[in-house]
Amino acid sequence: MEQLIITPKTKIYELLQAYPELEELLIEMAPVFKKLKKPVLRRTIARVTTLQQAALVGEIPVHELVNTLRMKVGQDSLEGIDSIAGKQTGKPHWLDEARVVKQLDARPVLEQGGHPLGEVLTGVSDLEPGEIFQLTTPFVPAPMIERIVAQGFDVWTEKISSDHFCSYFLKKD
């Protein structure tokens, strides 16, 4: 079998299929990764989440996460790994609570092993320009954010606590 080369674009599922021994290291690096022990999350979210996205969720510099994993399996360090675009400081000018017209607290859905992607995609597609959809999750939903941003939305995520995040999706004019 060909060896999996670990990069920021490596999916968590592929990583753990190739190197199951890395699961404990991931959890050690960021306790939020304990959720990977739930089979339903391993089969769903882990299949679409890259290490770059996981680094954001785990609040770890992507180069640190990737290179630590590479070192553990005997791969050389990668130089020049770009981290996810700059961290935002403060709320963006467009975030006005009065413009939030739809909200979804996805925590119960995720806790039961479901995935709110369909409901979120429907919710944002129904927005009028200038309107905002608010999504509440127990982690930064990086793959979902990337998908919605690719559709031309602005997004901003706020950390309320270690397991409470609010993401705001603005439909551009």
N, C-alpha and C positions, 0 to 999 in steps of 0.2 A: 504494500500500500504506500502511496506517495505521502510524504510528510507534509502536514499543513504548516504553511509559513504564516506566522502570526503578524498581522498588521492592524492598523486602526479600523480597517474595513472588514476584518474577520467577524463573523457572526458568533455570538455567545454559544449558540447551540452547536455549531461546527467545532468550535474550540473545545467544548466539553465532550463531544463525541470523540475527537482525536486525542484529547489529553484529559481524561476524567479526573486525574490527580490534581488538576488546577482548580477544581471547585473550591476546596478548602482555602487555597491561597486567595481566590477572589473574595470569599467571605471575610477572610482576615483583613484584606485591604479595605473593604467597605462592607460593613455589616448589612447594608441595604440589600446586598446580594444574597442574603439568607433566603430570600423569596425564591431563589433558583431551586431550592429543595422541594418546592411544590411541583408535582409532576405536570399539572395543567399549565403553569407558567413556563416551565421548561419547554413544553411542546408548543406554546403559542408565542409569548413575548420573546423568549430567547432565540427563536428562529429568525426574527426580523431585527433584533437589536445588535448593532455592531459594537466593537470595543470602544470606538470613539463616542458613541451614544452612551454606553455604559459608564464611561469615565465621567461624563456630564452628570448622570444620575448619581454616581457614587462620590461626586465632588473630588475626583482625583485627576491630576494632570494626565492627559492621554499618553504622553510619552512615558510617564512613570508606570502607568498600568501596563502598557504594551511591552515595554522593555523588561519589567519585572517578570512578566509571564514568559517572554522569550528566553530570558536568562535561566529560568527554572527548567525549561525543556532543552537547553543547550544551544539556543540560537543566539547569534550576535545581536548586540544592540542596534537599533535603527537610529540614525542621526537625523535631525531636522524634521521630526514629526511635528506638524503644525497642530496646535491645540484648537479646539472649537472657537470660533470667532469670539472676540472680546466679550468679557463679562459686562453686563449692563449695570450701570449704577443708577439707581433711582428709576421711578416709573417714567415711561415714555410720555411725551406730550399728548398723544392721542388717547391715552387711557383715562377715560372719564366714566365713573360708575353709572352715570345716567345713560350712557350709550350701550350698557350691557343689557341686551334684550333677551338673551337665552342663557341658561345655566344648566350644567349637569355635574352632579357629584358622582363621579365614577367609582368612588371607594367601595361602596357595597357590591357593585357589579364585579369589580376586580377581586374582592375578598371571596366571592362565591365561585371564582374561577372563570368568569365571563370576560368578554373583551368589549369595550364600548366604542370601538372604531366606527362601526356602521352608524350608530346614533350620533356620534360627533361629526362625521362627514356630512350626514343629512342636516344636522344643526347649523354647521357653518355654511353649507350651500344655500340654505334658505335665508341667509342674512341679506339685507340691503346694504349698499355702500355706506360706510361710516358706522355700521352697527357692530357690536362686539358679542362674541360667544365666550362665556367663562366656563372652564373645565377644572374641576377639583379632583386631584389624584393623590395617592400616597407616595409618588415619586415623580421625577420629571419624565413625561412621556415622550422621550426624544424621537423615536421613530415616527410617532403620530405627528409631532410638531414638524418634522422634516417634510412629511407628506403634505400637510396643509400649507406650509410655507411655499412648497413647490406649486401650489395652486394660486399663488399670488396674494396670500394673506400676510399681514404683519402679525408678529406674536411676541408676547412678553410673559415670562414665567416668574412668579414670586414664591419664594420659600417662606411658608408660614411657620412650620416646625419641621422636625426631621422626617415626619411621615405625612405632611400636609403641604401640597403645592397647588397654586392656582395659576392656570395658563389662560391668557386672554388672546383671542383671535379676532383681529380687526379685518373686516372686508374693506379693501381699498376702494377709493372712489374711481 
